[in-house]
Amino acid sequence: NILNDPSIVFDDIVTNEEILKRAKDISAYYDDLIEMTSYYHLLGEGTHQVNGKPVVVNLRELKKQLYLCLMSVNALEAIRFYVSFACTFAFAER
């Protein structure tokens, strides 16, 4: 399974629908953190109306978004770790 041109595989990663669906689940936590951080810097603490919806901005909510983002990264790292073992064992069995 050695490729002369690995860009074929890497290009497929960027356009693969299943990978993109999974990436949206994780990137949502990053998007929420970035959005909350922006509100915190622009609006300050308090309850604000943003696009017709009430948004609660405070340090606790910001820390909550940061925690969720870190845990999503932690889950991704765990999955990557398990996959590396699965690939190693599958390779060893051949």
PDB file of N, CA, C and O in Angstrom:
ATOM      1  N   ASN A   1       0.812  -1.206   0.000  1.00  0.00           N
ATOM      2  CA  ASN A   1       0.000   0.000   0.000  1.00  0.00           C
ATOM      3  C   ASN A   1       0.853   1.267   0.000  1.00  0.00           C
ATOM      4  O   ASN A   1       0.507   2.252   0.652  1.00  0.00           O
ATOM      5  N   ILE A   2       1.934   1.240  -0.711  1.00  0.00           N
ATOM      6  CA  ILE A   2       2.784   2.421  -0.830  1.00  0.00           C
ATOM      7  C   ILE A   2       2.386   3.152  -2.104  1.00  0.00           C
ATOM      8  O   ILE A   2       2.254   2.555  -3.172  1.00  0.00           O
ATOM      9  N   LEU A   3       2.201   4.446  -1.966  1.00  0.00           N
ATOM     10  CA  LEU A   3       1.772   5.256  -3.106  1.00  0.00           C
ATOM     11  C   LEU A   3       2.913   6.147  -3.581  1.00  0.00           C
ATOM     12  O   LEU A   3       3.652   6.718  -2.779  1.00  0.00           O
ATOM     13  N   ASN A   4       3.039   6.250  -4.873  1.00  0.00           N
ATOM     14  CA  ASN A   4       4.017   7.184  -5.434  1.00  0.00           C
ATOM     15  C   ASN A   4       3.556   8.622  -5.273  1.00  0.00           C
ATOM     16  O   ASN A   4       4.373   9.532  -5.134  1.00  0.00           O
ATOM     17  N   ASP A   5       2.244   8.823  -5.291  1.00  0.00           N
ATOM     18  CA  ASP A   5       1.676  10.165  -5.174  1.00  0.00           C
ATOM     19  C   ASP A   5       0.641  10.184  -4.044  1.00  0.00           C
ATOM     20  O   ASP A   5      -0.541   9.953  -4.300  1.00  0.00           O
ATOM     21  N   PRO A   6       1.061  10.455  -2.796  1.00  0.00           N
ATOM     22  CA  PRO A   6       0.117  10.436  -1.672  1.00  0.00           C
ATOM     23  C   PRO A   6      -0.904  11.566  -1.711  1.00  0.00           C
ATOM     24  O   PRO A   6      -1.864  11.550  -0.940  1.00  0.00           O
ATOM     25  N   SER A   7      -0.721  12.535  -2.582  1.00  0.00           N
ATOM     26  CA  SER A   7      -1.684  13.644  -2.651  1.00  0.00           C
ATOM     27  C   SER A   7      -3.068  13.149  -3.046  1.00  0.00           C
ATOM     28  O   SER A   7      -4.067  13.796  -2.730  1.00  0.00           O
ATOM     29  N   ILE A   8      -3.143  12.018  -3.731  1.00  0.00           N
ATOM     30  CA  ILE A   8      -4.440  11.447  -4.095  1.00  0.00           C
ATOM     31  C   ILE A   8      -5.243  11.138  -2.836  1.00  0.00           C
ATOM     32  O   ILE A   8      -6.433  11.442  -2.761  1.00  0.00           O
ATOM     33  N   VAL A   9      -4.585  10.532  -1.848  1.00  0.00           N
ATOM     34  CA  VAL A   9      -5.257  10.189  -0.592  1.00  0.00           C
ATOM     35  C   VAL A   9      -5.591  11.454   0.183  1.00  0.00           C
ATOM     36  O   VAL A   9      -6.701  11.591   0.697  1.00  0.00           O
ATOM     37  N   PHE A  10      -4.643  12.379   0.272  1.00  0.00           N
ATOM     38  CA  PHE A  10      -4.879  13.604   1.027  1.00  0.00           C
ATOM     39  C   PHE A  10      -5.979  14.458   0.401  1.00  0.00           C
ATOM     40  O   PHE A  10      -6.775  15.065   1.116  1.00  0.00           O
ATOM     41  N   ASP A  11      -6.027  14.507  -0.906  1.00  0.00           N
ATOM     42  CA  ASP A  11      -7.091  15.256  -1.579  1.00  0.00           C
ATOM     43  C   ASP A  11      -8.451  14.630  -1.320  1.00  0.00           C
ATOM     44  O   ASP A  11      -9.451  15.337  -1.197  1.00  0.00           O
ATOM     45  N   ASP A  12      -8.491  13.302  -1.236  1.00  0.00           N
ATOM     46  CA  ASP A  12      -9.748  12.613  -0.948  1.00  0.00           C
ATOM     47  C   ASP A  12     -10.242  12.940   0.457  1.00  0.00           C
ATOM     48  O   ASP A  12     -11.449  13.023   0.682  1.00  0.00           O
ATOM     49  N   ILE A  13      -9.335  13.126   1.395  1.00  0.00           N
ATOM     50  CA  ILE A  13      -9.719  13.460   2.768  1.00  0.00           C
ATOM     51  C   ILE A  13     -10.489  14.775   2.792  1.00  0.00           C
ATOM     52  O   ILE A  13     -11.463  14.910   3.532  1.00  0.00           O
ATOM     53  N   VAL A  14     -10.066  15.730   2.000  1.00  0.00           N
ATOM     54  CA  VAL A  14     -10.692  17.054   1.988  1.00  0.00           C
ATOM     55  C   VAL A  14     -12.067  17.032   1.323  1.00  0.00           C
ATOM     56  O   VAL A  14     -12.925  17.852   1.648  1.00  0.00           O
ATOM     57  N   THR A  15     -12.278  16.104   0.400  1.00  0.00           N
ATOM     58  CA  THR A  15     -13.545  16.078  -0.337  1.00  0.00           C
ATOM     59  C   THR A  15     -14.469  14.935   0.063  1.00  0.00           C
ATOM     60  O   THR A  15     -15.592  14.859  -0.435  1.00  0.00           O
ATOM     61  N   ASN A  16     -14.031  14.051   0.943  1.00  0.00           N
ATOM     62  CA  ASN A  16     -14.831  12.899   1.351  1.00  0.00           C
ATOM     63  C   ASN A  16     -15.994  13.347   2.236  1.00  0.00           C
ATOM     64  O   ASN A  16     -15.779  13.965   3.279  1.00  0.00           O
ATOM     65  N   GLU A  17     -17.218  13.039   1.826  1.00  0.00           N
ATOM     66  CA  GLU A  17     -18.422  13.496   2.542  1.00  0.00           C
ATOM     67  C   GLU A  17     -18.489  12.944   3.962  1.00  0.00           C
ATOM     68  O   GLU A  17     -18.872  13.667   4.882  1.00  0.00           O
ATOM     69  N   GLU A  18     -18.127  11.686   4.157  1.00  0.00           N
ATOM     70  CA  GLU A  18     -18.190  11.079   5.491  1.00  0.00           C
ATOM     71  C   GLU A  18     -17.210  11.758   6.448  1.00  0.00           C
ATOM     72  O   GLU A  18     -17.534  11.990   7.613  1.00  0.00           O
ATOM     73  N   ILE A  19     -16.035  12.070   5.964  1.00  0.00           N
ATOM     74  CA  ILE A  19     -15.050  12.768   6.797  1.00  0.00           C
ATOM     75  C   ILE A  19     -15.540  14.174   7.113  1.00  0.00           C
ATOM     76  O   ILE A  19     -15.380  14.644   8.239  1.00  0.00           O
ATOM     77  N   LEU A  20     -16.128  14.845   6.143  1.00  0.00           N
ATOM     78  CA  LEU A  20     -16.641  16.201   6.369  1.00  0.00           C
ATOM     79  C   LEU A  20     -17.775  16.203   7.385  1.00  0.00           C
ATOM     80  O   LEU A  20     -17.867  17.123   8.197  1.00  0.00           O
ATOM     81  N   LYS A  21     -18.639  15.192   7.356  1.00  0.00           N
ATOM     82  CA  LYS A  21     -19.727  15.105   8.336  1.00  0.00           C
ATOM     83  C   LYS A  21     -19.173  14.966   9.745  1.00  0.00           C
ATOM     84  O   LYS A  21     -19.658  15.605  10.679  1.00  0.00           O
ATOM     85  N   ARG A  22     -18.158  14.129   9.891  1.00  0.00           N
ATOM     86  CA  ARG A  22     -17.550  13.938  11.213  1.00  0.00           C
ATOM     87  C   ARG A  22     -16.830  15.204  11.669  1.00  0.00           C
ATOM     88  O   ARG A  22     -16.859  15.550  12.850  1.00  0.00           O
ATOM     89  N   ALA A  23     -16.195  15.880  10.749  1.00  0.00           N
ATOM     90  CA  ALA A  23     -15.459  17.095  11.094  1.00  0.00           C
ATOM     91  C   ALA A  23     -16.395  18.195  11.578  1.00  0.00           C
ATOM     92  O   ALA A  23     -16.021  18.992  12.438  1.00  0.00           O
ATOM     93  N   LYS A  24     -17.611  18.245  11.031  1.00  0.00           N
ATOM     94  CA  LYS A  24     -18.571  19.265  11.460  1.00  0.00           C
ATOM     95  C   LYS A  24     -18.928  19.109  12.927  1.00  0.00           C
ATOM     96  O   LYS A  24     -19.120  20.102  13.629  1.00  0.00           O
ATOM     97  N   ASP A  25     -19.019  17.859  13.401  1.00  0.00           N
ATOM     98  CA  ASP A  25     -19.344  17.619  14.804  1.00  0.00           C
ATOM     99  C   ASP A  25     -18.287  18.207  15.730  1.00  0.00           C
ATOM    100  O   ASP A  25     -18.616  18.784  16.767  1.00  0.00           O
ATOM    101  N   ILE A  26     -17.038  18.064  15.362  1.00  0.00           N
ATOM    102  CA  ILE A  26     -15.951  18.577  16.190  1.00  0.00           C
ATOM    103  C   ILE A  26     -15.775  20.073  15.988  1.00  0.00           C
ATOM    104  O   ILE A  26     -15.580  20.809  16.955  1.00  0.00           O
ATOM    105  N   SER A  27     -15.840  20.527  14.758  1.00  0.00           N
ATOM    106  CA  SER A  27     -15.605  21.948  14.497  1.00  0.00           C
ATOM    107  C   SER A  27     -16.695  22.827  15.099  1.00  0.00           C
ATOM    108  O   SER A  27     -16.472  24.018  15.316  1.00  0.00           O
ATOM    109  N   ALA A  28     -17.861  22.267  15.370  1.00  0.00           N
ATOM    110  CA  ALA A  28     -18.933  23.050  15.997  1.00  0.00           C
ATOM    111  C   ALA A  28     -18.498  23.567  17.364  1.00  0.00           C
ATOM    112  O   ALA A  28     -18.848  24.684  17.744  1.00  0.00           O
ATOM    113  N   TYR A  29     -17.738  22.762  18.104  1.00  0.00           N
ATOM    114  CA  TYR A  29     -17.252  23.207  19.414  1.00  0.00           C
ATOM    115  C   TYR A  29     -16.262  24.358  19.272  1.00  0.00           C
ATOM    116  O   TYR A  29     -16.280  25.295  20.071  1.00  0.00           O
ATOM    117  N   TYR A  30     -15.408  24.293  18.269  1.00  0.00           N
ATOM    118  CA  TYR A  30     -14.487  25.398  17.993  1.00  0.00           C
ATOM    119  C   TYR A  30     -15.261  26.652  17.587  1.00  0.00           C
ATOM    120  O   TYR A  30     -14.963  27.750  18.057  1.00  0.00           O
ATOM    121  N   ASP A  31     -16.243  26.486  16.723  1.00  0.00           N
ATOM    122  CA  ASP A  31     -17.044  27.627  16.276  1.00  0.00           C
ATOM    123  C   ASP A  31     -17.763  28.287  17.445  1.00  0.00           C
ATOM    124  O   ASP A  31     -17.803  29.513  17.542  1.00  0.00           O
ATOM    125  N   ASP A  32     -18.335  27.469  18.338  1.00  0.00           N
ATOM    126  CA  ASP A  32     -19.029  28.012  19.510  1.00  0.00           C
ATOM    127  C   ASP A  32     -18.073  28.769  20.420  1.00  0.00           C
ATOM    128  O   ASP A  32     -18.414  29.832  20.939  1.00  0.00           O
ATOM    129  N   LEU A  33     -16.880  28.225  20.611  1.00  0.00           N
ATOM    130  CA  LEU A  33     -15.889  28.896  21.451  1.00  0.00           C
ATOM    131  C   LEU A  33     -15.457  30.223  20.833  1.00  0.00           C
ATOM    132  O   LEU A  33     -15.364  31.233  21.531  1.00  0.00           O
ATOM    133  N   ILE A  34     -15.198  30.225  19.545  1.00  0.00           N
ATOM    134  CA  ILE A  34     -14.792  31.459  18.863  1.00  0.00           C
ATOM    135  C   ILE A  34     -15.905  32.499  18.936  1.00  0.00           C
ATOM    136  O   ILE A  34     -15.645  33.676  19.183  1.00  0.00           O
ATOM    137  N   GLU A  35     -17.145  32.061  18.722  1.00  0.00           N
ATOM    138  CA  GLU A  35     -18.284  32.978  18.776  1.00  0.00           C
ATOM    139  C   GLU A  35     -18.455  33.569  20.172  1.00  0.00           C
ATOM    140  O   GLU A  35     -18.645  34.776  20.318  1.00  0.00           O
ATOM    141  N   MET A  36     -18.387  32.720  21.199  1.00  0.00           N
ATOM    142  CA  MET A  36     -18.554  33.199  22.574  1.00  0.00           C
ATOM    143  C   MET A  36     -17.417  34.135  22.961  1.00  0.00           C
ATOM    144  O   MET A  36     -17.644  35.131  23.648  1.00  0.00           O
ATOM    145  N   THR A  37     -16.198  33.829  22.529  1.00  0.00           N
ATOM    146  CA  THR A  37     -15.056  34.700  22.818  1.00  0.00           C
ATOM    147  C   THR A  37     -15.241  36.063  22.155  1.00  0.00           C
ATOM    148  O   THR A  37     -14.927  37.095  22.748  1.00  0.00           O
ATOM    149  N   SER A  38     -15.745  36.060  20.939  1.00  0.00           N
ATOM    150  CA  SER A  38     -16.002  37.325  20.240  1.00  0.00           C
ATOM    151  C   SER A  38     -17.050  38.148  20.972  1.00  0.00           C
ATOM    152  O   SER A  38     -16.884  39.355  21.149  1.00  0.00           O
ATOM    153  N   TYR A  39     -18.130  37.497  21.399  1.00  0.00           N
ATOM    154  CA  TYR A  39     -19.166  38.209  22.153  1.00  0.00           C
ATOM    155  C   TYR A  39     -18.602  38.772  23.451  1.00  0.00           C
ATOM    156  O   TYR A  39     -18.929  39.892  23.846  1.00  0.00           O
ATOM    157  N   TYR A  40     -17.756  37.992  24.108  1.00  0.00           N
ATOM    158  CA  TYR A  40     -17.169  38.433  25.374  1.00  0.00           C
ATOM    159  C   TYR A  40     -16.311  39.681  25.164  1.00  0.00           C
ATOM    160  O   TYR A  40     -16.360  40.613  25.967  1.00  0.00           O
ATOM    161  N   HIS A  41     -15.529  39.698  24.091  1.00  0.00           N
ATOM    162  CA  HIS A  41     -14.669  40.855  23.819  1.00  0.00           C
ATOM    163  C   HIS A  41     -15.459  42.052  23.293  1.00  0.00           C
ATOM    164  O   HIS A  41     -15.171  43.193  23.655  1.00  0.00           O
ATOM    165  N   LEU A  42     -16.443  41.800  22.450  1.00  0.00           N
ATOM    166  CA  LEU A  42     -17.184  42.896  21.829  1.00  0.00           C
ATOM    167  C   LEU A  42     -18.279  43.467  22.721  1.00  0.00           C
ATOM    168  O   LEU A  42     -18.467  44.682  22.784  1.00  0.00           O
ATOM    169  N   LEU A  43     -19.001  42.584  23.410  1.00  0.00           N
ATOM    170  CA  LEU A  43     -20.184  43.020  24.152  1.00  0.00           C
ATOM    171  C   LEU A  43     -19.979  43.072  25.658  1.00  0.00           C
ATOM    172  O   LEU A  43     -20.676  43.814  26.350  1.00  0.00           O
ATOM    173  N   GLY A  44     -19.042  42.304  26.168  1.00  0.00           N
ATOM    174  CA  GLY A  44     -18.848  42.230  27.606  1.00  0.00           C
ATOM    175  C   GLY A  44     -19.846  41.271  28.235  1.00  0.00           C
ATOM    176  O   GLY A  44     -20.662  40.657  27.549  1.00  0.00           O
ATOM    177  N   GLU A  45     -19.764  41.158  29.542  1.00  0.00           N
ATOM    178  CA  GLU A  45     -20.653  40.238  30.253  1.00  0.00           C
ATOM    179  C   GLU A  45     -22.068  40.772  30.286  1.00  0.00           C
ATOM    180  O   GLU A  45     -22.300  41.981  30.299  1.00  0.00           O
ATOM    181  N   GLY A  46     -23.019  39.830  30.300  1.00  0.00           N
ATOM    182  CA  GLY A  46     -24.425  40.205  30.368  1.00  0.00           C
ATOM    183  C   GLY A  46     -25.250  39.399  29.389  1.00  0.00           C
ATOM    184  O   GLY A  46     -24.736  38.525  28.691  1.00  0.00           O
ATOM    185  N   THR A  47     -26.541  39.705  29.346  1.00  0.00           N
ATOM    186  CA  THR A  47     -27.440  39.066  28.389  1.00  0.00           C
ATOM    187  C   THR A  47     -27.683  40.038  27.251  1.00  0.00           C
ATOM    188  O   THR A  47     -28.141  41.159  27.474  1.00  0.00           O
ATOM    189  N   HIS A  48     -27.382  39.621  26.042  1.00  0.00           N
ATOM    190  CA  HIS A  48     -27.461  40.482  24.871  1.00  0.00           C
ATOM    191  C   HIS A  48     -28.365  39.851  23.817  1.00  0.00           C
ATOM    192  O   HIS A  48     -28.537  38.632  23.787  1.00  0.00           O
ATOM    193  N   GLN A  49     -28.936  40.680  22.961  1.00  0.00           N
ATOM    194  CA  GLN A  49     -29.718  40.209  21.819  1.00  0.00           C
ATOM    195  C   GLN A  49     -28.799  40.171  20.596  1.00  0.00           C
ATOM    196  O   GLN A  49     -28.281  41.203  20.168  1.00  0.00           O
ATOM    197  N   VAL A  50     -28.602  38.985  20.044  1.00  0.00           N
ATOM    198  CA  VAL A  50     -27.774  38.824  18.853  1.00  0.00           C
ATOM    199  C   VAL A  50     -28.610  38.097  17.810  1.00  0.00           C
ATOM    200  O   VAL A  50     -29.017  36.953  18.011  1.00  0.00           O
ATOM    201  N   ASN A  51     -28.859  38.770  16.699  1.00  0.00           N
ATOM    202  CA  ASN A  51     -29.702  38.212  15.630  1.00  0.00           C
ATOM    203  C   ASN A  51     -31.063  37.763  16.151  1.00  0.00           C
ATOM    204  O   ASN A  51     -31.596  36.734  15.737  1.00  0.00           O
ATOM    205  N   GLY A  52     -31.606  38.551  17.059  1.00  0.00           N
ATOM    206  CA  GLY A  52     -32.935  38.268  17.591  1.00  0.00           C
ATOM    207  C   GLY A  52     -32.979  37.194  18.661  1.00  0.00           C
ATOM    208  O   GLY A  52     -34.061  36.844  19.131  1.00  0.00           O
ATOM    209  N   LYS A  53     -31.833  36.663  19.056  1.00  0.00           N
ATOM    210  CA  LYS A  53     -31.787  35.623  20.084  1.00  0.00           C
ATOM    211  C   LYS A  53     -31.026  36.136  21.295  1.00  0.00           C
ATOM    212  O   LYS A  53     -30.012  36.820  21.153  1.00  0.00           O
ATOM    213  N   PRO A  54     -31.516  35.805  22.491  1.00  0.00           N
ATOM    214  CA  PRO A  54     -30.766  36.207  23.686  1.00  0.00           C
ATOM    215  C   PRO A  54     -29.507  35.352  23.843  1.00  0.00           C
ATOM    216  O   PRO A  54     -29.548  34.128  23.713  1.00  0.00           O
ATOM    217  N   VAL A  55     -28.400  36.016  24.122  1.00  0.00           N
ATOM    218  CA  VAL A  55     -27.127  35.329  24.325  1.00  0.00           C
ATOM    219  C   VAL A  55     -26.585  35.740  25.681  1.00  0.00           C
ATOM    220  O   VAL A  55     -26.392  36.924  25.956  1.00  0.00           O
ATOM    221  N   VAL A  56     -26.340  34.743  26.528  1.00  0.00           N
ATOM    222  CA  VAL A  56     -25.772  35.001  27.849  1.00  0.00           C
ATOM    223  C   VAL A  56     -24.257  34.939  27.720  1.00  0.00           C
ATOM    224  O   VAL A  56     -23.691  33.920  27.324  1.00  0.00           O
ATOM    225  N   VAL A  57     -23.620  36.043  28.059  1.00  0.00           N
ATOM    226  CA  VAL A  57     -22.163  36.128  27.964  1.00  0.00           C
ATOM    227  C   VAL A  57     -21.617  36.358  29.360  1.00  0.00           C
ATOM    228  O   VAL A  57     -21.866  37.394  29.979  1.00  0.00           O
ATOM    229  N   ASN A  58     -20.878  35.389  29.842  1.00  0.00           N
ATOM    230  CA  ASN A  58     -20.173  35.549  31.106  1.00  0.00           C
ATOM    231  C   ASN A  58     -18.977  34.608  31.122  1.00  0.00           C
ATOM    232  O   ASN A  58     -18.830  33.754  30.247  1.00  0.00           O
ATOM    233  N   LEU A  59     -18.142  34.773  32.107  1.00  0.00           N
ATOM    234  CA  LEU A  59     -16.909  33.999  32.171  1.00  0.00           C
ATOM    235  C   LEU A  59     -17.194  32.508  32.337  1.00  0.00           C
ATOM    236  O   LEU A  59     -16.472  31.673  31.793  1.00  0.00           O
ATOM    237  N   ARG A  60     -18.239  32.172  33.083  1.00  0.00           N
ATOM    238  CA  ARG A  60     -18.591  30.757  33.278  1.00  0.00           C
ATOM    239  C   ARG A  60     -18.974  30.101  31.948  1.00  0.00           C
ATOM    240  O   ARG A  60     -18.530  28.990  31.658  1.00  0.00           O
ATOM    241  N   GLU A  61     -19.791  30.776  31.142  1.00  0.00           N
ATOM    242  CA  GLU A  61     -20.193  30.225  29.840  1.00  0.00           C
ATOM    243  C   GLU A  61     -18.990  30.100  28.904  1.00  0.00           C
ATOM    244  O   GLU A  61     -18.885  29.143  28.137  1.00  0.00           O
ATOM    245  N   LEU A  62     -18.097  31.066  28.975  1.00  0.00           N
ATOM    246  CA  LEU A  62     -16.892  31.022  28.146  1.00  0.00           C
ATOM    247  C   LEU A  62     -16.010  29.834  28.540  1.00  0.00           C
ATOM    248  O   LEU A  62     -15.486  29.129  27.678  1.00  0.00           O
ATOM    249  N   LYS A  63     -15.854  29.622  29.835  1.00  0.00           N
ATOM    250  CA  LYS A  63     -15.074  28.478  30.312  1.00  0.00           C
ATOM    251  C   LYS A  63     -15.746  27.158  29.936  1.00  0.00           C
ATOM    252  O   LYS A  63     -15.070  26.174  29.634  1.00  0.00           O
ATOM    253  N   LYS A  64     -17.067  27.142  29.957  1.00  0.00           N
ATOM    254  CA  LYS A  64     -17.811  25.946  29.557  1.00  0.00           C
ATOM    255  C   LYS A  64     -17.542  25.618  28.087  1.00  0.00           C
ATOM    256  O   LYS A  64     -17.327  24.457  27.740  1.00  0.00           O
ATOM    257  N   GLN A  65     -17.555  26.633  27.227  1.00  0.00           N
ATOM    258  CA  GLN A  65     -17.267  26.427  25.807  1.00  0.00           C
ATOM    259  C   GLN A  65     -15.830  25.944  25.602  1.00  0.00           C
ATOM    260  O   GLN A  65     -15.572  25.085  24.758  1.00  0.00           O
ATOM    261  N   LEU A  66     -14.903  26.498  26.373  1.00  0.00           N
ATOM    262  CA  LEU A  66     -13.507  26.073  26.286  1.00  0.00           C
ATOM    263  C   LEU A  66     -13.365  24.614  26.705  1.00  0.00           C
ATOM    264  O   LEU A  66     -12.653  23.845  26.060  1.00  0.00           O
ATOM    265  N   TYR A  67     -14.040  24.237  27.785  1.00  0.00           N
ATOM    266  CA  TYR A  67     -13.997  22.853  28.268  1.00  0.00           C
ATOM    267  C   TYR A  67     -14.533  21.887  27.210  1.00  0.00           C
ATOM    268  O   TYR A  67     -13.915  20.857  26.939  1.00  0.00           O
ATOM    269  N   LEU A  68     -15.675  22.214  26.616  1.00  0.00           N
ATOM    270  CA  LEU A  68     -16.259  21.352  25.589  1.00  0.00           C
ATOM    271  C   LEU A  68     -15.325  21.214  24.384  1.00  0.00           C
ATOM    272  O   LEU A  68     -15.201  20.135  23.805  1.00  0.00           O
ATOM    273  N   CYS A  69     -14.684  22.298  24.021  1.00  0.00           N
ATOM    274  CA  CYS A  69     -13.748  22.274  22.899  1.00  0.00           C
ATOM    275  C   CYS A  69     -12.549  21.374  23.224  1.00  0.00           C
ATOM    276  O   CYS A  69     -12.128  20.569  22.393  1.00  0.00           O
ATOM    277  N   LEU A  70     -12.012  21.514  24.421  1.00  0.00           N
ATOM    278  CA  LEU A  70     -10.873  20.684  24.822  1.00  0.00           C
ATOM    279  C   LEU A  70     -11.244  19.209  24.884  1.00  0.00           C
ATOM    280  O   LEU A  70     -10.450  18.354  24.492  1.00  0.00           O
ATOM    281  N   MET A  71     -12.449  18.901  25.374  1.00  0.00           N
ATOM    282  CA  MET A  71     -12.878  17.503  25.461  1.00  0.00           C
ATOM    283  C   MET A  71     -13.089  16.902  24.073  1.00  0.00           C
ATOM    284  O   MET A  71     -12.842  15.713  23.871  1.00  0.00           O
ATOM    285  N   SER A  72     -13.540  17.706  23.120  1.00  0.00           N
ATOM    286  CA  SER A  72     -13.695  17.187  21.755  1.00  0.00           C
ATOM    287  C   SER A  72     -12.326  16.866  21.156  1.00  0.00           C
ATOM    288  O   SER A  72     -12.176  15.877  20.439  1.00  0.00           O
ATOM    289  N   VAL A  73     -11.336  17.696  21.448  1.00  0.00           N
ATOM    290  CA  VAL A  73      -9.974  17.422  20.984  1.00  0.00           C
ATOM    291  C   VAL A  73      -9.437  16.166  21.666  1.00  0.00           C
ATOM    292  O   VAL A  73      -8.772  15.344  21.035  1.00  0.00           O
ATOM    293  N   ASN A  74      -9.730  16.025  22.957  1.00  0.00           N
ATOM    294  CA  ASN A  74      -9.298  14.847  23.700  1.00  0.00           C
ATOM    295  C   ASN A  74      -9.913  13.581  23.109  1.00  0.00           C
ATOM    296  O   ASN A  74      -9.230  12.566  22.977  1.00  0.00           O
ATOM    297  N   ALA A  75     -11.188  13.632  22.756  1.00  0.00           N
ATOM    298  CA  ALA A  75     -11.854  12.479  22.143  1.00  0.00           C
ATOM    299  C   ALA A  75     -11.224  12.142  20.797  1.00  0.00           C
ATOM    300  O   ALA A  75     -11.019  10.971  20.480  1.00  0.00           O
ATOM    301  N   LEU A  76     -10.921  13.156  20.015  1.00  0.00           N
ATOM    302  CA  LEU A  76     -10.260  12.917  18.726  1.00  0.00           C
ATOM    303  C   LEU A  76      -8.900  12.260  18.907  1.00  0.00           C
ATOM    304  O   LEU A  76      -8.528  11.361  18.153  1.00  0.00           O
ATOM    305  N   GLU A  77      -8.172  12.711  19.900  1.00  0.00           N
ATOM    306  CA  GLU A  77      -6.854  12.136  20.165  1.00  0.00           C
ATOM    307  C   GLU A  77      -6.983  10.676  20.586  1.00  0.00           C
ATOM    308  O   GLU A  77      -6.177   9.841  20.174  1.00  0.00           O
ATOM    309  N   ALA A  78      -7.983  10.360  21.398  1.00  0.00           N
ATOM    310  CA  ALA A  78      -8.205   8.972  21.811  1.00  0.00           C
ATOM    311  C   ALA A  78      -8.547   8.100  20.608  1.00  0.00           C
ATOM    312  O   ALA A  78      -8.043   6.983  20.485  1.00  0.00           O
ATOM    313  N   ILE A  79      -9.387   8.599  19.735  1.00  0.00           N
ATOM    314  CA  ILE A  79      -9.752   7.843  18.534  1.00  0.00           C
ATOM    315  C   ILE A  79      -8.522   7.614  17.663  1.00  0.00           C
ATOM    316  O   ILE A  79      -8.316   6.516  17.145  1.00  0.00           O
ATOM    317  N   ARG A  80      -7.719   8.639  17.506  1.00  0.00           N
ATOM    318  CA  ARG A  80      -6.501   8.510  16.699  1.00  0.00           C
ATOM    319  C   ARG A  80      -5.565   7.460  17.293  1.00  0.00           C
ATOM    320  O   ARG A  80      -4.942   6.687  16.565  1.00  0.00           O
ATOM    321  N   PHE A  81      -5.473   7.441  18.622  1.00  0.00           N
ATOM    322  CA  PHE A  81      -4.630   6.477  19.320  1.00  0.00           C
ATOM    323  C   PHE A  81      -5.125   5.053  19.068  1.00  0.00           C
ATOM    324  O   PHE A  81      -4.333   4.164  18.757  1.00  0.00           O
ATOM    325  N   TYR A  82      -6.443   4.837  19.202  1.00  0.00           N
ATOM    326  CA  TYR A  82      -7.011   3.504  18.972  1.00  0.00           C
ATOM    327  C   TYR A  82      -6.835   3.068  17.523  1.00  0.00           C
ATOM    328  O   TYR A  82      -6.533   1.906  17.253  1.00  0.00           O
ATOM    329  N   VAL A  83      -7.021   3.983  16.607  1.00  0.00           N
ATOM    330  CA  VAL A  83      -6.865   3.653  15.188  1.00  0.00           C
ATOM    331  C   VAL A  83      -5.423   3.271  14.886  1.00  0.00           C
ATOM    332  O   VAL A  83      -5.176   2.351  14.106  1.00  0.00           O
ATOM    333  N   SER A  84      -4.473   3.966  15.493  1.00  0.00           N
ATOM    334  CA  SER A  84      -3.070   3.636  15.234  1.00  0.00           C
ATOM    335  C   SER A  84      -2.755   2.221  15.711  1.00  0.00           C
ATOM    336  O   SER A  84      -2.008   1.495  15.056  1.00  0.00           O
ATOM    337  N   PHE A  85      -3.331   1.825  16.866  1.00  0.00           N
ATOM    338  CA  PHE A  85      -3.129   0.456  17.331  1.00  0.00           C
ATOM    339  C   PHE A  85      -3.783  -0.546  16.393  1.00  0.00           C
ATOM    340  O   PHE A  85      -3.187  -1.572  16.066  1.00  0.00           O
ATOM    341  N   ALA A  86      -5.002  -0.257  15.959  1.00  0.00           N
ATOM    342  CA  ALA A  86      -5.707  -1.164  15.052  1.00  0.00           C
ATOM    343  C   ALA A  86      -4.923  -1.344  13.754  1.00  0.00           C
ATOM    344  O   ALA A  86      -4.807  -2.458  13.243  1.00  0.00           O
ATOM    345  N   CYS A  87      -4.393  -0.255  13.230  1.00  0.00           N
ATOM    346  CA  CYS A  87      -3.612  -0.341  11.991  1.00  0.00           C
ATOM    347  C   CYS A  87      -2.314  -1.111  12.211  1.00  0.00           C
ATOM    348  O   CYS A  87      -1.899  -1.893  11.356  1.00  0.00           O
ATOM    349  N   THR A  88      -1.679  -0.893  13.353  1.00  0.00           N
ATOM    350  CA  THR A  88      -0.434  -1.598  13.652  1.00  0.00           C
ATOM    351  C   THR A  88      -0.671  -3.093  13.752  1.00  0.00           C
ATOM    352  O   THR A  88       0.087  -3.883  13.188  1.00  0.00           O
ATOM    353  N   PHE A  89      -1.726  -3.493  14.471  1.00  0.00           N
ATOM    354  CA  PHE A  89      -2.016  -4.915  14.614  1.00  0.00           C
ATOM    355  C   PHE A  89      -2.437  -5.532  13.292  1.00  0.00           C
ATOM    356  O   PHE A  89      -2.057  -6.664  12.991  1.00  0.00           O
ATOM    357  N   ALA A  90      -3.212  -4.810  12.500  1.00  0.00           N
ATOM    358  CA  ALA A  90      -3.622  -5.324  11.192  1.00  0.00           C
ATOM    359  C   ALA A  90      -2.407  -5.494  10.283  1.00  0.00           C
ATOM    360  O   ALA A  90      -2.315  -6.459   9.525  1.00  0.00           O
ATOM    361  N   PHE A  91      -1.485  -4.550  10.372  1.00  0.00           N
ATOM    362  CA  PHE A  91      -0.266  -4.641   9.564  1.00  0.00           C
ATOM    363  C   PHE A  91       0.586  -5.825  10.014  1.00  0.00           C
ATOM    364  O   PHE A  91       1.168  -6.525   9.185  1.00  0.00           O
ATOM    365  N   ALA A  92       0.661  -6.051  11.336  1.00  0.00           N
ATOM    366  CA  ALA A  92       1.462  -7.152  11.877  1.00  0.00           C
ATOM    367  C   ALA A  92       0.871  -8.507  11.496  1.00  0.00           C
ATOM    368  O   ALA A  92       1.611  -9.475  11.323  1.00  0.00           O
ATOM    369  N   GLU A  93      -0.444  -8.587  11.365  1.00  0.00           N
ATOM    370  CA  GLU A  93      -1.082  -9.851  11.002  1.00  0.00           C
ATOM    371  C   GLU A  93      -0.813 -10.239   9.563  1.00  0.00           C
ATOM    372  O   GLU A  93      -0.883 -11.419   9.220  1.00  0.00           O
ATOM    373  N   ARG A  94      -0.512  -9.288   8.729  1.00  0.00           N
ATOM    374  CA  ARG A  94      -0.218  -9.594   7.326  1.00  0.00           C
ATOM    375  C   ARG A  94       1.153 -10.169   7.271  1.00  0.00           C
ATOM    376  O   ARG A  94       1.636 -10.511   6.192  1.00  0.00           O
TER     377      ARG A  94
END
